[in-house]
Amino acid sequence: MFFQFCDALEVKNGQIAGPGGWGLENAIQAWGGFWNSTYYQFVCDDLDAETCIGTYSTSQSFWTNTTVDNANRSWFWMVCNQLGFYQDGPPVGQPAIVSRIITPEYFERLCVNGFPQKFNSPPQPAVAQVNEEYQGWGVEVDRLFFANGQRDPWREATVSSDFIYKASTDTQPIYVGDGFHCSDMITESGVVDASIAKVQSAALWYMKTWLAGWTPKS
């Protein structure tokens, strides 16, 4: 689906856009067309929009599905308690692909509605505690491979953030491809993008090297 999304935005009248794209107006129209013609059906099938993606009625399955394999619920539990990774729009003056109409308050409501037994008011995720425990950008652990994507919306939370400089070393190698979130985990991504293939190859090489140097305790 991601490649279909890219084609919708980057191909116009049979022509592939150059590095500068087709411009903002075309991107907005193309994204709207892709949502209406393809993505809505992919996400919702035959459901109406409110039933499928509405989040205001707490009787909807979005809230009531507490099965153990509900990955969204598990993720939001970590977001609400520990990470605070609210995917809201950026401040005015910063480049935006996420609407600024989407505010932190929207995600705080998700926490309260999703876990009413835990929260009766918007939580304050323990971000400082998590950063202290796991050392944040300053983490120093031997034989730790960092694989990131240049277009990953989470990149700024990684050691490949634009806000820090962390040197790549043999014990903590850092590789960044041109991909998006988890591109390096998808074999097909390396087939179509040489930069992702480089990250994948490096990861395999380091892991093989480190494993070869391991000796069990006697």
Secondary structure, 3 states (H helix, E strand, C coil): CHHHHHHHHHEECCEECCCCCCCHHHHHHHHHHHHHHHHHHHHHCCCCHHHHHCCCCCCCHHHHCCCCCCHHHHHHHHHHHHHCCCCCCCCCCCCCCCCCCCCHHHHHHHHHHHCCCCCCCCCCCCHHHHHHHHCHHHCCCCCCCEEEECCCCCHHHCCCCCCCCCCCCCCCCEEEECCCCCHHHCHHHHHHCHHHHHHHHHHHHHHHHHHHCCCCCC
